[in-house]
Amino acid sequence: MPILSALLLLPNSALAGGIGLVGSAGSHVDTVYSYYEVDSSGATNQREPDNQMNSNMGGGVELILGDRDNKILGVFRGYYLRDSAQKKPDNFQEGDIYAVREVPKPRGVVDAGIQWGLIGDPGNIQFTAVSTIGTAFLSDDLSEYYFIEAGLGGTWMAERHVQVAVSITGGTRYRKGFFPTANGYVGARWLFD
């Protein structure tokens, strides 16, 4: 009985934060590395890698850390991302040899970041700044990369526990070099508190 009494006297933990669904779409720079031209003598010469802008899209879940009335929240995401297929280089000529990824590439992504409330009320409409850092750590060909993003967005409390969040970010991917990226995110969150 003394143990039960002691357990009842322990402070209750607060339940703050939330869970939600998030979707993303954007673009990024892709590099086509193995690209060769065949000259008139039949010799192959490697050309410079071709950088091209390709699209990406995905969706998954996000976890929110913090009270819904806070202007600063932690955001953790885990989602599926699909990079579109690469294209033939612009200066491709008949007879050239190239190695482009002709199918979309699926990836498993995790990121963590902070959402700062700039203007407005977190319980109604609020303009925000967001920053995240993450990694696309699951891929079928070991082509993982790291990324960092920052941007602007907004939130709207549709109901007491339901929040809609949108953001537009710019940043960079890092894998054998830095490559620019731009993404948009939209999500619906269920906030516990």
C-alpha positions in Angstrom: 0.0 0.0 0.0 2.8 2.5 0.7 4.1 1.9 -2.8 0.7 2.7 -4.4 0.4 5.9 -2.3 3.9 7.0 -3.4 3.0 6.4 -7.1 -0.1 8.6 -6.7 2.0 11.4 -5.3 4.4 11.4 -8.3 3.8 14.4 -10.6 1.8 13.5 -13.7 3.6 14.1 -17.0 2.1 16.6 -19.4 1.1 15.4 -22.8 2.2 18.0 -25.4 3.0 17.7 -29.0 1.2 16.0 -31.9 1.3 13.7 -34.8 0.5 14.4 -38.4 0.6 13.6 -42.1 2.9 15.6 -44.4 3.3 15.7 -48.2 6.1 17.3 -50.1 7.0 18.3 -53.7 9.9 20.2 -55.1 12.9 20.1 -57.3 16.6 19.4 -57.0 19.8 19.4 -59.1 20.8 16.0 -60.3 24.1 15.1 -61.9 24.6 12.6 -64.7 28.1 11.4 -64.2 29.0 8.7 -66.7 28.7 10.5 -70.0 31.0 9.8 -72.9 31.2 11.1 -76.5 32.5 9.1 -79.3 34.6 11.1 -81.7 35.1 10.5 -85.4 38.0 8.2 -84.8 35.9 6.0 -82.6 37.6 7.0 -79.3 35.5 7.7 -76.3 36.1 10.9 -74.3 34.4 11.6 -71.0 32.5 14.9 -70.9 32.0 17.0 -67.9 29.1 15.8 -65.6 25.7 17.2 -66.7 23.7 19.0 -64.0 20.0 19.0 -64.5 16.9 20.2 -62.5 14.6 17.3 -61.7 11.5 17.0 -59.5 10.8 15.1 -56.3 7.7 14.3 -54.3 6.8 12.3 -51.2 4.8 11.9 -48.1 4.9 10.5 -44.6 4.4 11.3 -40.9 5.6 14.0 -38.6 5.9 14.3 -34.9 5.5 17.6 -33.1 7.2 18.5 -29.9 5.8 21.3 -27.8 2.6 22.8 -26.6 0.2 24.0 -29.4 0.2 27.5 -27.9 4.1 27.7 -28.2 5.6 29.9 -30.9 8.5 27.5 -31.1 7.9 23.8 -31.9 10.2 20.9 -32.7 9.3 19.0 -35.9 10.5 15.4 -36.7 9.6 13.8 -40.0 9.9 10.3 -41.5 8.7 10.0 -45.1 9.1 8.3 -48.5 10.6 10.5 -51.2 10.7 9.8 -54.9 13.2 11.5 -57.2 12.1 11.6 -60.8 14.0 9.9 -63.5 17.0 11.7 -65.0 17.0 13.0 -68.6 19.4 12.6 -71.4 22.0 15.5 -71.4 21.1 18.6 -73.4 24.2 18.2 -75.6 23.6 14.5 -76.3 24.4 13.5 -79.8 23.7 10.3 -81.6 26.3 7.7 -80.8 27.2 9.2 -77.4 27.3 6.8 -74.5 25.5 7.9 -71.3 24.3 6.4 -68.0 21.2 8.1 -66.7 18.8 6.7 -64.2 15.7 6.2 -66.4 13.4 5.2 -63.5 12.3 7.2 -60.5 14.4 6.6 -57.3 12.7 5.9 -54.0 14.3 7.0 -50.8 13.6 6.8 -47.1 14.1 10.2 -45.4 14.2 11.5 -41.8 14.7 15.1 -40.7 14.4 17.2 -37.6 13.9 20.9 -37.3 12.4 23.8 -35.6 9.3 25.9 -36.5 9.5 29.5 -35.2 6.3 31.6 -35.0 7.0 35.0 -36.5 3.7 36.9 -36.7 0.3 35.9 -35.5 -1.3 33.7 -32.9 -0.4 30.0 -32.7 -4.0 29.3 -31.8 -5.3 30.8 -35.0 -3.2 31.9 -38.0 0.5 32.3 -37.7 3.4 33.0 -40.1 6.4 30.9 -39.4 10.1 30.3 -40.2 11.3 26.7 -40.5 14.7 25.0 -40.6 15.5 21.3 -40.9 18.4 19.0 -41.2 18.1 15.4 -42.3 19.3 12.5 -44.4 17.9 10.3 -47.1 19.4 7.2 -45.5 17.5 4.4 -47.3 18.1 3.9 -51.0 18.4 0.8 -53.1 21.8 1.7 -54.6 23.7 3.3 -51.6 23.3 6.8 -52.9 22.4 8.4 -49.6 22.7 12.1 -49.0 22.4 14.8 -46.3 20.4 17.9 -46.6 19.7 21.2 -44.8 16.7 23.5 -45.6 15.3 26.8 -44.3 12.2 28.7 -45.4 8.9 30.4 -44.6 5.5 29.0 -43.9 2.3 29.3 -42.0 0.0 27.4 -39.7 -3.8 27.6 -39.2 -5.7 26.0 -36.3 -8.7 24.5 -38.1 -10.2 23.1 -34.9 -9.0 22.9 -31.3 -6.7 19.9 -32.0 -6.3 20.1 -35.8 -3.6 22.3 -37.3 -2.8 22.8 -41.0 0.8 23.7 -41.8 2.5 24.8 -45.1 6.0 25.8 -45.8 8.3 26.6 -48.8 12.0 25.9 -48.3 15.3 26.2 -50.1 18.4 24.4 -49.2 21.1 22.0 -50.3 21.7 18.3 -50.6 25.2 17.0 -50.0 26.5 13.9 -51.7 29.9 14.2 -53.5 29.2 17.9 -53.5 26.5 20.5 -52.8 23.4 20.6 -54.9 20.5 23.1 -54.5 17.0 22.1 -53.7 13.6 23.8 -53.3 10.6 22.1 -51.6 7.1 22.8 -50.5 5.5 20.9 -47.6 1.8 20.7 -46.6 0.5 18.8 -43.6 -2.3 18.2 -41.2 -1.5 17.7 -37.5 -3.4 16.4 -34.6 -2.1 18.2 -31.5 -2.6 16.4 -28.2 -2.8 19.2 -25.6 
